[in-house]
Amino acid sequence: MSLNLIKLCVGCESVEDLVEWIDMRLDQRRRAKEPVEQFHTTRMVPTRAAELCDGGSLYWVIKGSVQCRQRLLEVRPFVDGEGISRCHLVLDPQVVRTEWQPRRAFQGWRYLPTKDAPADLGKGHRGISDMPPKLRQELTELGLL
């Protein structure tokens, strides 16, 4: 059974901001002739990497709510130039929008069991994903979405 991670998406105001940042970073890597992969660097290495890479995702908290996810492809530990252990969470660059799920701020990442993860927004939810973020947040806080 797969396991997920959840993390704050610091600096992003919206899912569109995240997608734009990913596209920009992949383009930079292409131009620099580096491997074209998307990853997020974190200090702590998950001990349950095999479960995470068995269909798990990284769920992003943006502006106080889980709003999207990216599939986890690999957990790649390394030691940086200063001798500090770190980890690359290698991610599928496709961002999948999810139902909004309010979350309080926290540091680092947390494990997120699949049963507690918000569902993906399917094609039947087109109107919801097209709503202005502020309206969607208010409706979610009221329990109407």
C-alpha positions, 0 to 999 in steps of 0.5 A: 500500500502506498504512502504519501507526504504532505508539505507546505508550498512556501512562496506559492500563492496558487497552484498556477504559481507552482506550475509556473515555477516547475515549468521555469525550473525544468526549462532552466535545467534543459538549457543548462544540459542537466537532467530534466527532472523535477525534485524538491530538496529537503533536509530530512530523509523519509525512512519509509521511502519504498512505500512512498515510491510505490504510488505515493504522492507529495501533497502541497498545502497552498495558502492553508489548504491542500490543493494539489499533488505530484506523484513521488518517483524516487527518494534520493538521499545525498550529502551537500557541499557542507557535509549535511545530509539532504534528500531530493524528492524526485517528482512527476512534473504533472500537478494534479489538482485535488479537493481542498483540505484545510491544514494548519501550518507545520514545519518540514513534511509529514506522512499522509496515509492514503485514507486521509488524502484528499481526492483528485478533482476529476473531469466532473469537477471542472466548475470547481477547479475554475472557481477563483481561489478566494471563492473556493477557499471561502466555500471550503471553509464553510464546508460547502465544497 
